[in-house]
Amino acid sequence: MRIAFIADALDFQYAGIHMYTREIIKALVAIDKENEYVVVRGKAGEKIEGAEEIIAPVNPNIPMHKQFRLFTSIPRALVKAGVDVVVEPRHLGPFNLPKHIKRVTVLHDLTPILFPDYHTFSGRVLHRYLLPRVLRRTDHVLTVSEHTRRDMVTRFPFTEKKSTAILLGRDEAFTPKKDNSILEKHGIRQPYLLYVGTLEPRKNLETLIE
């Protein structure tokens, strides 16, 4: 099979979904020699070895063109590339695909719907109107935790029989080190707390620190 990933997160998002998209493609290419992998992205960047790359460029002069591509140039590129399965790590799109192309949607959380005050107006609107449509049309939903899967099924019961929770893995870089040179360089002594996420109210960092 030819399996495509909508990989805009590699170019336009530099937090969790960026890491998820990059690492899962790298891992699949490394362990799966039976299928072919296609990466669809908005601009040329660091290539993932072993994966074919397709550029669906973003026109900066057209408002919201990055999102609009999910209805136009991206589905056209997917059909032209002859893919069998499309994986969308950001859970919004793609649209206008022929029925023979299977869709897999990755849902990281439902915070834009459950906690709208922590998201932008455009983000709230997109999720309120597009996410139900995406979830109905997708062939399978992957969530990154059982908690998110329960949130989704509670809100969208029709997803229960076509969803699976697959917990996140970890990069091999996250291993204990006996060398304390980094701590010494930054003047850090035990005990300490390391947080590597984004600085957003919805991350609830006050509780983490408490």
C-alpha positions, 0 to 999 in steps of 0.5 A: 500500500501507499500510505500518505501523511498530511505533514503540514505540522513539520513546517508550520507547528513546532510543538507536540504534533510536529514531534509526533508526525516526524517521529511516527513517519520515521519509525514506520519507514524504519520498521515497515518494508512492505508499504510505501510512505508519502509525506505531503507538506507545505514547503520543502524541508528536512526530508525523512529518509525512505519517504517520498515527499510531495509539496503542496505549496502555501500561497502567503498572499491568500488568507487561510490558504494553508487550511484551504489546501485541504479542500483543493491542492492536497486531495488532488496531489493525493489522488495523483500520487495513487495513495491507498491510505491518508493519515491526518495527524492534526485531525482536520481534513483532508476533504474531497477524497474519493471513497476508495482512499481510506482515511485515518485521523489522529486525535490528540485532544478535544480541548478546543471543544471542551475548553474553548476559552483556551483557544482562538476564535478561529480554532473554536469555529474550525473544530465545532463545524469541521471536526464532527464532519471529519470524524464521521467520514474517517475510516478509523480514529487513533487517539494518543490516550484512552482518556481522549478516546473516552472524551471523543466517544462521549461527545461523538458516540459513532466513533466508538467502534472505529477508534483505537487508543495508541499511547505515545512512545518516546525518543531514544534521547530521553534516557537517564544520563550519568554525565552532569555537565548540562546541569552544571552548565546551567547552574541546576542542582537537585531536585529540579523540575523539567517541563518541555511543553509550550507555555499556554494556560491550558497546560495548567502549569500552576498545578504542575509547579504546586 
